[in-house]
Amino acid sequence: MANGVKIAFMGAGSTVFVKNVLGDCMYKEALKDAEIALYDIDATRLKESEKVLSALNHSINDGRATVKTYLGPANRKKALKNTNFVVNAIQVGGYEPSTVIDFEIPKKYGLRQTIADTLGIGGIFRALRTIPVMLDFAHDLEEVSPNAWFLNYTNPMAMLTGAMLKGSSVKTVGLCHSVQCGISSLLDSLDLYKGEGERNDIFGKIAGINHMAWLLTLTKGGKDIYPEVKKVAAKKLAQWRKAKKAEDKSGNMIRLEIMMKFGYYVTESSEHNAEYMPYWIKSNYPELIDEYKIPLDEYPRRCVHQIERWKKQYKELCSKESLEHKPSKEYGAGIMNAVMTGETFQIGGNVMNNGIITNLPHDAVVEVPCLVDCNGVQGTFVGDLPQVCAALNRTNINVQLLTIEAALTHRKECIYQAAMLDPHTASELSIDKIIAMCDDLIKAHGDYLPKYK
């Protein structure tokens, strides 16, 4: 390591994401000479990522970085040894078999989902099969790189970050791009302030939990523009809800409805938030699916399309003599640069609450403004959220905390309790059906889960 910086990327088969995060690093002088350790359990995808990243290194970085690959658990500790930063982007169980199981078994019980990677029954089981693997990473880091920063990009964000912070001593922050895209998503969906430079003086404060953080303030030139935005939203929502054709509706209706009914815009997409609350996906009111343009089974569809798209993308990337990269909106490179140089960097990060948001549980993971410098990632004090925002967050936090407890204690009753407290699941199924569904999922996931007692 020429400059003493090492970056390990876990789940490096996610080639496009590797390109984004590590390509960003190659624009930071303090990171240009880094040793990059790519780790994955899929030899083919690992080789593809190595080829793309090496080409990018020579195209935009004069070959200054050193790229090495590490395949499988036997080489994991080598990948993590003496590292400064770990980027985590793993998906345990992949699309098949695990994602398919997470959707198909609940469907047999009449429980429908859209994304199933953050909350709900799908989020619970994704966490249960991912946490053991991440804790293996953590225990390796405690041995070979105890001072490393672990940058987690994998969902379910709050559950996995919380498990790392509760189950290990590894310095961990959860990162999600929904925060930096929140304001633009709201204004884009309403066709507001789209002229050149019109958004340069628009600012907002965001805090809450991952995928349910709240746009608490929205100003332009120091003036509150929330009333104007809500006025436009009310008019457009009324039009979209009455429209008969899907193409005449917005894909952002759930979030706008949440803003109108609860007062604040939420950071993550409508297809996500549709399954975080009990109001939208209801077997007794099937007309809501069309009315709000809710894309059931959206994530499996995306997986199939992404697999096919990647085959085409890889051929295109490999056919180019030199690769280009435009800096992304991801926080990873900025965090690494700030820790190495001491330059201050501001992010929206997922950290342990510990009193940052005073009306949420102290041991919940919250998504808040954070400052980053040579001291690492530090959450900034928020105080009380509006009561309605905190109340909605707590319905999700209940599920998160019990899922983490299940993963750390291997107690099956905690899995049942997490599922019974899930807002969407509880609104659709009886207690007996919830328990039976959990048992079916535990059996179907097999060796991807530890043994529960």
LUMPA-943428 format. One record per residue (C-alpha): residue in three letters; x, z, y. Coordinates in nm, 4 decimals. Layout:
N
- Ala;X;Z;Y;
...
//
This chain:
453
- Met;0.0000;0.0000;0.0000;
- Ala;0.1896;-0.1323;0.2984;
- Asn;-0.0031;0.0766;0.5536;
- Gly;-0.1211;0.3508;0.3184;
- Val;-0.4857;0.2373;0.3123;
- Lys;-0.6627;0.1825;-0.0166;
- Ile;-1.0264;0.0771;-0.0526;
- Ala;-1.1982;0.0924;-0.3910;
- Phe;-1.5158;-0.1085;-0.4360;
- Met;-1.7368;0.0111;-0.7232;
- Gly;-1.9849;-0.2489;-0.8424;
- Ala;-1.7641;-0.5319;-0.7203;
- Gly;-1.9699;-0.7856;-0.9137;
- Ser;-2.1979;-0.7834;-0.6081;
- Thr;-1.9890;-1.0677;-0.4691;
- Val;-2.1823;-1.1456;-0.1515;
- Phe;-2.1850;-0.7786;-0.0530;
- Val;-1.8134;-0.7530;-0.1363;
- Lys;-1.7538;-1.0478;0.0948;
- Asn;-1.9550;-0.8874;0.3742;
- Val;-1.8088;-0.5364;0.3680;
- Leu;-1.4479;-0.6233;0.2821;
- Gly;-1.4538;-0.9360;0.4969;
- Asp;-1.5476;-0.7065;0.7871;
- Cys;-1.2454;-0.4896;0.7026;
- Met;-1.0152;-0.7902;0.7417;
- Tyr;-1.1070;-0.8047;1.1113;
- Lys;-0.9879;-0.4468;1.1675;
- Glu;-0.6137;-0.4250;1.2347;
- Ala;-0.5880;-0.0817;1.0726;
- Leu;-0.7368;-0.2219;0.7490;
- Lys;-0.5817;-0.5687;0.7293;
- Asp;-0.2961;-0.4605;0.4994;
- Ala;-0.5134;-0.2513;0.2698;
- Glu;-0.4896;-0.2442;-0.1066;
- Ile;-0.8320;-0.3405;-0.2344;
- Ala;-0.9355;-0.2231;-0.5815;
- Leu;-1.2331;-0.4157;-0.7203;
- Tyr;-1.4070;-0.2332;-1.0063;
- Asp;-1.6899;-0.3522;-1.2297;
- Ile;-1.8033;-0.3465;-1.5927;
- Asp;-1.8884;-0.7192;-1.5948;
- Ala;-1.5737;-0.9260;-1.6463;
- Thr;-1.7283;-1.2526;-1.5303;
- Arg;-1.8700;-1.1168;-1.2063;
- Leu;-1.5498;-0.9247;-1.1392;
- Lys;-1.3429;-1.2421;-1.1707;
- Glu;-1.5848;-1.4277;-0.9412;
- Ser;-1.5512;-1.1576;-0.6753;
- Glu;-1.1739;-1.1559;-0.7056;
- Lys;-1.1610;-1.5319;-0.6558;
- Val;-1.3901;-1.5266;-0.3513;
- Leu;-1.2238;-1.2259;-0.1873;
- Ser;-0.8715;-1.3587;-0.2472;
- Ala;-0.9710;-1.6899;-0.0876;
- Leu;-1.1221;-1.5048;0.2067;
- Asn;-0.8101;-1.2903;0.2402;
- His;-0.5953;-1.6012;0.2797;
- Ser;-0.8444;-1.7807;0.5052;
- Ile;-0.9059;-1.5113;0.7654;
- Asn;-0.6392;-1.2459;0.6988;
- Asp;-0.3169;-1.4441;0.6346;
- Gly;-0.3109;-1.2938;0.2857;
- Arg;-0.2184;-0.9509;0.4219;
- Ala;-0.4467;-0.7497;0.1920;
- Thr;-0.3622;-0.6888;-0.1730;
- Val;-0.6510;-0.7527;-0.4113;
- Lys;-0.6500;-0.5961;-0.7596;
- Thr;-0.9195;-0.5799;-1.0267;
- Tyr;-1.0125;-0.3039;-1.2696;
- Leu;-1.2517;-0.3654;-1.5584;
- Gly;-1.4546;-0.0985;-1.7331;
- Pro;-1.4532;0.2829;-1.7563;
- Ala;-1.1066;0.2929;-1.9154;
- Asn;-0.9604;0.1592;-1.5888;
- Arg;-1.1888;0.3400;-1.3468;
- Lys;-0.9560;0.6269;-1.2669;
- Lys;-0.6763;0.3795;-1.1903;
- Ala;-0.9045;0.1998;-0.9460;
- Leu;-0.9862;0.5278;-0.7717;
- Lys;-0.6373;0.6794;-0.7671;
- Asn;-0.4928;0.7461;-0.4203;
- Thr;-0.7833;0.5739;-0.2495;
- Asn;-0.8933;0.6529;0.1044;
- Phe;-1.2389;0.4987;0.0815;
- Val;-1.4805;0.4171;-0.1972;
- Val;-1.7609;0.1686;-0.1398;
- Asn;-2.0374;0.2160;-0.3959;
- Ala;-2.2736;-0.0733;-0.4753;
- Ile;-2.3486;-0.0262;-0.8447;
- Gln;-2.6767;-0.1015;-1.0214;
- Val;-2.7002;0.0835;-1.3502;
- Gly;-2.9028;-0.1095;-1.6068;
- Gly;-2.9359;-0.4193;-1.3881;
- Tyr;-3.2425;-0.6386;-1.3728;
- Glu;-3.2624;-0.6417;-1.7518;
- Pro;-3.3404;-0.4142;-1.9158;
- Ser;-3.3845;-0.1395;-1.6586;
- Thr;-3.5672;-0.2950;-1.3643;
- Val;-3.8081;-0.4708;-1.5980;
- Ile;-3.8789;-0.1379;-1.7722;
- Asp;-3.9366;0.0375;-1.4376;
- Phe;-4.2108;-0.2126;-1.3550;
- Glu;-4.3694;-0.3004;-1.6871;
- Ile;-4.4305;0.0458;-1.8326;
- Pro;-4.6031;0.1844;-1.5189;
- Lys;-4.8077;-0.1365;-1.5045;
- Lys;-4.9522;-0.0503;-1.8484;
- Tyr;-5.0830;0.2705;-1.6934;
- Gly;-5.2363;0.0842;-1.4010;
- Leu;-4.9614;0.1824;-1.1568;
- Arg;-4.8419;-0.1117;-0.9476;
- Gln;-4.5221;-0.1246;-0.7401;
- Thr;-4.3488;-0.3542;-0.4933;
- Ile;-3.9761;-0.2635;-0.4862;
- Ala;-3.9406;0.0579;-0.6928;
- Asp;-3.5828;0.1358;-0.5931;
- Thr;-3.6217;0.4291;-0.3534;
- Leu;-3.9265;0.6402;-0.4312;
- Gly;-4.2149;0.6271;-0.6753;
- Ile;-4.1727;0.6213;-1.0495;
- Gly;-3.9240;0.3347;-1.0264;
- Gly;-3.7098;0.5187;-0.7719;
- Ile;-3.7114;0.8341;-0.9838;
- Phe;-3.5857;0.6584;-1.2951;
- Arg;-3.3354;0.4456;-1.1085;
- Ala;-3.1892;0.7716;-0.9756;
- Leu;-3.1884;0.9378;-1.3175;
- Arg;-2.9811;0.6591;-1.4734;
- Thr;-2.7499;0.6166;-1.1721;
- Ile;-2.6635;0.9767;-1.0835;
- Pro;-2.4655;1.0457;-1.4056;
- Val;-2.2475;0.7391;-1.3435;
- Met;-2.1866;0.8343;-0.9809;
- Leu;-2.0985;1.1900;-1.0784;
- Asp;-1.8424;1.0441;-1.3200;
- Phe;-1.6949;0.8624;-1.0192;
- Ala;-1.7034;1.1887;-0.8257;
- His;-1.5223;1.3888;-1.0911;
- Asp;-1.2512;1.1220;-1.1107;
- Leu;-1.2157;1.1338;-0.7333;
- Glu;-1.1897;1.5126;-0.7351;
- Glu;-0.8916;1.4712;-0.9658;
- Val;-0.7082;1.1674;-0.8235;
- Ser;-0.8330;1.1249;-0.4622;
- Pro;-0.9916;1.4503;-0.3426;
- Asn;-0.9800;1.3516;0.0249;
- Ala;-1.1464;1.0111;-0.0134;
- Trp;-1.4655;0.9189;0.1701;
- Phe;-1.7421;0.7871;-0.0536;
- Leu;-1.9604;0.5272;0.1210;
- Asn;-2.2784;0.4912;-0.0811;
- Tyr;-2.4842;0.1737;-0.0420;
- Thr;-2.6805;0.2103;-0.3681;
- Asn;-3.0499;0.3036;-0.3824;
- Pro;-3.2286;0.5368;-0.4112;
- Met;-3.0128;0.6352;-0.1141;
- Ala;-3.1324;0.9900;-0.0436;
- Met;-3.1392;1.0932;-0.4100;
- Leu;-2.7953;0.9530;-0.4947;
- Thr;-2.6274;1.0805;-0.1788;
- Gly;-2.7883;1.4204;-0.2283;
- Ala;-2.6720;1.4368;-0.5909;
- Met;-2.3146;1.3558;-0.4862;
- Leu;-2.3183;1.6249;-0.2170;
- Lys;-2.4781;1.8876;-0.4428;
- Gly;-2.3014;1.7965;-0.7665;
- Ser;-1.9472;1.7428;-0.6408;
- Ser;-1.7022;1.8172;-0.3594;
- Val;-1.6644;1.4488;-0.2633;
- Lys;-1.7181;1.3640;0.1033;
- Thr;-2.0177;1.1301;0.0906;
- Val;-2.2289;0.9395;0.3402;
- Gly;-2.5196;0.7097;0.2591;
- Leu;-2.5412;0.3789;0.4441;
- Cys;-2.8406;0.1486;0.4857;
- His;-2.8827;-0.1431;0.7240;
- Ser;-3.2498;-0.0686;0.7979;
- Val;-3.1483;0.1517;1.0927;
- Gln;-2.9561;-0.1128;1.2854;
- Cys;-3.2298;-0.3702;1.2159;
- Gly;-3.5256;-0.1447;1.2981;
- Ile;-3.5892;-0.2279;1.6624;
- Ser;-3.5330;-0.6013;1.6168;
- Ser;-3.7786;-0.6103;1.3243;
- Leu;-4.0491;-0.4532;1.5412;
- Leu;-3.9941;-0.6840;1.8387;
- Asp;-3.9544;-0.9951;1.6215;
- Ser;-4.2820;-0.9354;1.4393;
- Leu;-4.4646;-0.9086;1.7727;
- Asp;-4.2759;-1.1942;1.9451;
- Leu;-4.1576;-0.9630;2.2211;
- Tyr;-3.8437;-0.9901;2.4375;
- Lys;-3.7068;-1.2900;2.2495;
- Gly;-3.5327;-1.4554;2.5449;
- Glu;-3.1543;-1.4611;2.5778;
- Gly;-3.0250;-1.1202;2.6832;
- Glu;-3.3716;-0.9651;2.7062;
- Arg;-3.2891;-0.6992;2.4469;
- Asn;-2.9524;-0.5962;2.5899;
- Asp;-3.1045;-0.2950;2.7649;
- Ile;-3.3484;-0.1954;2.4905;
- Phe;-3.2573;0.1277;2.3138;
- Gly;-3.4183;0.3714;2.0757;
- Lys;-3.3486;0.6975;1.8945;
- Ile;-3.3985;0.6925;1.5184;
- Ala;-3.4123;0.9928;1.2838;
- Gly;-3.5869;1.0967;0.9630;
- Ile;-3.4985;1.0104;0.6035;
- Asn;-3.3734;0.6909;0.4464;
- His;-3.6363;0.4129;0.4463;
- Met;-3.8655;0.6482;0.6378;
- Ala;-3.6692;0.7144;0.9534;
- Trp;-3.8687;0.7040;1.2747;
- Leu;-3.8178;0.5143;1.5972;
- Leu;-3.8749;0.8225;1.8119;
- Thr;-3.8136;0.6563;2.1489;
- Leu;-3.8114;0.2956;2.2665;
- Thr;-3.6968;0.2105;2.6184;
- Lys;-3.6021;-0.0947;2.8201;
- Gly;-3.3945;-0.0347;3.1301;
- Gly;-3.4767;0.3339;3.0934;
- Lys;-3.8548;0.2727;3.0892;
- Asp;-4.0714;0.3683;2.7904;
- Ile;-4.2070;0.0448;2.6386;
- Tyr;-4.3785;0.2008;2.3353;
- Pro;-4.7243;0.1807;2.5024;
- Glu;-4.6784;-0.1905;2.5714;
- Val;-4.5561;-0.2551;2.2166;
- Lys;-4.8504;-0.0660;2.0644;
- Lys;-5.0974;-0.2576;2.2786;
- Val;-4.9631;-0.5895;2.1491;
- Ala;-4.9465;-0.4549;1.7923;
- Ala;-5.3115;-0.3432;1.7971;
- Lys;-5.4278;-0.6896;1.9011;
- Lys;-5.2137;-0.8770;1.6485;
- Leu;-5.2999;-0.6386;1.3644;
- Ala;-5.6710;-0.6937;1.4204;
- Gln;-5.6168;-1.0701;1.4005;
- Trp;-5.3945;-1.0558;1.0915;
- Arg;-5.6247;-0.8242;0.8970;
- Lys;-5.9168;-1.0625;0.9472;
- Ala;-5.7197;-1.3738;0.8550;
- Lys;-5.8186;-1.5231;0.5201;
- Lys;-5.4950;-1.7049;0.4365;
- Ala;-5.1679;-1.5241;0.3572;
- Glu;-4.9722;-1.7690;0.5718;
- Asp;-5.1766;-1.6579;0.8735;
- Lys;-5.0707;-1.2952;0.8302;
- Ser;-4.7505;-1.1061;0.9106;
- Gly;-4.5345;-0.9535;0.6383;
- Asn;-4.4848;-0.6486;0.8607;
- Met;-4.8428;-0.5224;0.8759;
- Ile;-4.7958;-0.1942;0.6879;
- Arg;-4.5268;-0.0745;0.9274;
- Leu;-4.7313;-0.1723;1.2296;
- Glu;-5.0362;0.0070;1.0874;
- Ile;-4.8241;0.3179;1.0256;
- Met;-4.7120;0.3028;1.3895;
- Met;-5.0693;0.2721;1.5134;
- Lys;-5.2061;0.5510;1.2924;
- Phe;-4.9141;0.7964;1.3000;
- Gly;-4.7563;0.7112;1.6346;
- Tyr;-4.4076;0.5900;1.5412;
- Tyr;-4.2495;0.2812;1.3902;
- Val;-4.0670;0.3296;1.0602;
- Thr;-3.7312;0.1691;0.9852;
- Glu;-3.7768;0.0151;0.6410;
- Ser;-3.9888;-0.2853;0.5495;
- Ser;-4.3616;-0.2964;0.4828;
- Glu;-4.3156;-0.3816;0.1144;
- His;-4.1088;-0.0632;0.0771;
- Asn;-4.3360;0.1672;0.2746;
- Ala;-4.6454;0.0384;0.0961;
- Glu;-4.5339;0.2401;-0.2086;
- Tyr;-4.4091;0.5513;-0.0238;
- Met;-4.7593;0.6546;0.0820;
- Pro;-5.0964;0.6864;-0.0984;
- Tyr;-5.2907;0.4550;0.1316;
- Trp;-5.2071;0.0973;0.0441;
- Ile;-5.1709;0.0088;-0.3252;
- Lys;-5.4942;0.1409;-0.4729;
- Ser;-5.6756;0.0209;-0.7830;
- Asn;-6.0072;0.1351;-0.6305;
- Tyr;-5.9482;-0.0786;-0.3221;
- Pro;-5.7828;-0.3986;-0.4501;
- Glu;-5.8850;-0.5843;-0.1348;
- Leu;-5.6080;-0.3992;0.0552;
- Ile;-5.3429;-0.6044;-0.1265;
- Asp;-5.4582;-0.9276;0.0350;
- Glu;-5.5649;-0.7689;0.3610;
- Tyr;-5.2180;-0.6238;0.4243;
- Lys;-5.0235;-0.8968;0.2429;
- Ile;-4.8641;-0.6502;0.0005;
- Pro;-4.6243;-0.8287;-0.2402;
- Leu;-4.6736;-0.6538;-0.5762;
- Asp;-4.3813;-0.6948;-0.8208;
- Glu;-4.1667;-0.8181;-0.5330;
- Tyr;-3.8337;-0.6773;-0.6528;
- Pro;-3.8373;-0.8422;-0.9986;
- Arg;-3.9183;-1.1703;-0.8244;
- Arg;-3.6239;-1.1233;-0.5921;
- Cys;-3.3938;-1.0443;-0.8831;
- Val;-3.4804;-1.3677;-1.0618;
- His;-3.4337;-1.5719;-0.7447;
- Gln;-3.1072;-1.3945;-0.6554;
- Ile;-2.9596;-1.4613;-0.9999;
- Glu;-3.0406;-1.8316;-0.9665;
- Arg;-2.9282;-1.8454;-0.6033;
- Trp;-2.5969;-1.6804;-0.6859;
- Lys;-2.5072;-1.9533;-0.9361;
- Lys;-2.5496;-2.2090;-0.6593;
- Gln;-2.3727;-1.9940;-0.3987;
- Tyr;-2.0691;-1.9394;-0.6206;
- Lys;-2.0279;-2.3123;-0.6793;
- Glu;-2.0491;-2.3731;-0.3060;
- Leu;-1.7978;-2.1000;-0.2250;
- Cys;-1.5509;-2.2230;-0.4858;
- Ser;-1.5760;-2.5810;-0.3616;
- Lys;-1.4491;-2.4885;-0.0155;
- Glu;-1.0786;-2.5039;0.0627;
- Ser;-1.1081;-2.2154;0.3055;
- Leu;-1.3778;-1.9504;0.3462;
- Glu;-1.5305;-1.8279;0.6680;
- His;-1.6780;-1.4895;0.7453;
- Lys;-1.8846;-1.3730;1.0396;
- Pro;-1.8729;-0.9938;1.0892;
- Ser;-2.1879;-0.8360;0.9456;
- Lys;-2.3982;-0.5458;1.0718;
- Glu;-2.2842;-0.3177;0.7881;
- Tyr;-2.1267;0.0113;0.8943;
- Gly;-1.8562;0.0298;0.6268;
- Ala;-1.5590;-0.1293;0.8055;
- Gly;-1.6362;0.0549;1.1289;
- Ile;-1.6352;0.3887;0.9464;
- Met;-1.3049;0.3160;0.7737;
- Asn;-1.1468;0.2018;1.0980;
- Ala;-1.2683;0.5116;1.2851;
- Val;-1.1353;0.7509;1.0200;
- Met;-0.7959;0.5762;1.0134;
- Thr;-0.7518;0.5336;1.3905;
- Gly;-0.9574;0.8137;1.5440;
- Glu;-1.1601;0.5639;1.7465;
- Thr;-1.5180;0.6896;1.7845;
- Phe;-1.7868;0.4917;1.6049;
- Gln;-2.1602;0.5617;1.6028;
- Ile;-2.3802;0.4968;1.2990;
- Gly;-2.7124;0.5895;1.1483;
- Gly;-2.5980;0.7750;0.8372;
- Asn;-2.7429;0.9725;0.5471;
- Val;-2.5997;1.3248;0.5393;
- Met;-2.7040;1.6697;0.4203;
- Asn;-2.9526;1.8137;0.6682;
- Asn;-2.8170;2.1671;0.7120;
- Gly;-3.0322;2.2207;1.0199;
- Ile;-2.9839;1.8827;1.1878;
- Ile;-3.3596;1.8147;1.1691;
- Thr;-3.5042;2.1623;1.2045;
- Asn;-3.8471;2.1023;1.0495;
- Leu;-3.7177;1.9380;0.7308;
- Pro;-3.5620;2.1247;0.4322;
- His;-3.1990;2.2226;0.4851;
- Asp;-3.0934;2.0719;0.1500;
- Ala;-3.2599;1.7348;0.2069;
- Val;-3.0572;1.4250;0.2892;
- Val;-3.1567;1.3001;0.6329;
- Glu;-3.0852;0.9743;0.8144;
- Val;-2.9683;1.0562;1.1661;
- Pro;-2.7319;0.9386;1.4405;
- Cys;-2.3761;1.0230;1.3329;
- Leu;-2.0403;1.0099;1.5076;
- Val;-1.7345;0.8979;1.3122;
- Asp;-1.3678;0.9555;1.3990;
- Cys;-1.0572;1.0929;1.2261;
- Asn;-1.2636;1.3988;1.1284;
- Gly;-1.5001;1.1813;0.9267;
- Val;-1.8774;1.1392;0.9540;
- Gln;-2.0593;1.4067;1.1486;
- Gly;-2.4367;1.4158;1.1903;
- Thr;-2.5687;1.4935;1.5378;
- Phe;-2.8384;1.7517;1.6095;
- Val;-3.1937;1.6162;1.6293;
- Gly;-3.4168;1.9248;1.6348;
- Asp;-3.7830;1.9036;1.5349;
- Leu;-3.9365;1.5685;1.4485;
- Pro;-4.2957;1.5142;1.5624;
- Gln;-4.5050;1.7112;1.3139;
- Val;-4.6712;1.4042;1.1633;
- Cys;-4.3336;1.2380;1.1017;
- Ala;-4.1918;1.5502;0.9396;
- Ala;-4.5052;1.5860;0.7260;
- Leu;-4.4757;1.2310;0.5918;
- Asn;-4.1029;1.2775;0.5309;
- Arg;-4.1644;1.5961;0.3347;
- Thr;-4.3942;1.4156;0.0898;
- Asn;-4.0957;1.1963;-0.0003;
- Ile;-3.8372;1.4748;0.0141;
- Asn;-4.0357;1.6709;-0.2486;
- Val;-3.9793;1.3864;-0.4953;
- Gln;-3.6139;1.3456;-0.3974;
- Leu;-3.5220;1.7127;-0.4420;
- Leu;-3.6930;1.7464;-0.7790;
- Thr;-3.5336;1.4258;-0.9081;
- Ile;-3.1903;1.5541;-0.8065;
- Glu;-3.2675;1.8851;-0.9787;
- Ala;-3.3699;1.6959;-1.2929;
- Ala;-3.0453;1.5000;-1.2923;
- Leu;-2.8249;1.8046;-1.2362;
- Thr;-3.0021;2.0396;-1.4811;
- His;-3.1304;1.7892;-1.7435;
- Arg;-3.4685;1.9632;-1.7379;
- Lys;-3.7487;1.7256;-1.8338;
- Glu;-4.0108;1.9324;-1.6513;
- Cys;-3.8403;1.8429;-1.3222;
- Ile;-3.8905;1.4721;-1.3989;
- Tyr;-4.2603;1.5370;-1.4588;
- Gln;-4.2873;1.7419;-1.1396;
- Ala;-4.1119;1.4773;-0.9305;
- Ala;-4.3532;1.2142;-1.0592;
- Met;-4.6587;1.4369;-1.0120;
- Leu;-4.5611;1.4984;-0.6502;
- Asp;-4.4977;1.1324;-0.5733;
- Pro;-4.7637;1.0261;-0.3189;
- His;-4.8447;0.6861;-0.4689;
- Thr;-4.8263;0.7910;-0.8342;
- Ala;-5.0427;1.1004;-0.7787;
- Ser;-5.3049;0.8967;-0.5925;
- Glu;-5.3502;0.6634;-0.8906;
- Leu;-5.2914;0.8600;-1.2136;
- Ser;-5.3975;1.1892;-1.3724;
- Ile;-5.1409;1.4540;-1.4616;
- Asp;-5.1670;1.3725;-1.8327;
- Lys;-5.1089;1.0023;-1.7701;
- Ile;-4.8135;1.0744;-1.5407;
- Ile;-4.6460;1.2851;-1.8093;
- Ala;-4.7164;1.0273;-2.0806;
- Met;-4.5752;0.7517;-1.8593;
- Cys;-4.2591;0.9533;-1.7937;
- Asp;-4.2142;1.0089;-2.1674;
- Asp;-4.2504;0.6351;-2.2300;
- Leu;-3.9933;0.5582;-1.9603;
- Ile;-3.7466;0.8137;-2.0941;
- Lys;-3.7745;0.6604;-2.4401;
- Ala;-3.7498;0.3016;-2.3130;
- His;-3.4378;0.3654;-2.1019;
- Gly;-3.2658;0.5202;-2.4060;
- Asp;-2.8912;0.5607;-2.3652;
- Tyr;-2.9036;0.4817;-1.9943;
- Leu;-3.0303;0.8400;-1.9537;
- Pro;-2.8711;1.1668;-2.0677;
- Lys;-3.0637;1.3893;-2.3048;
- Tyr;-3.3288;1.5977;-2.1331;
- Lys;-3.4536;1.9296;-2.2653;
//
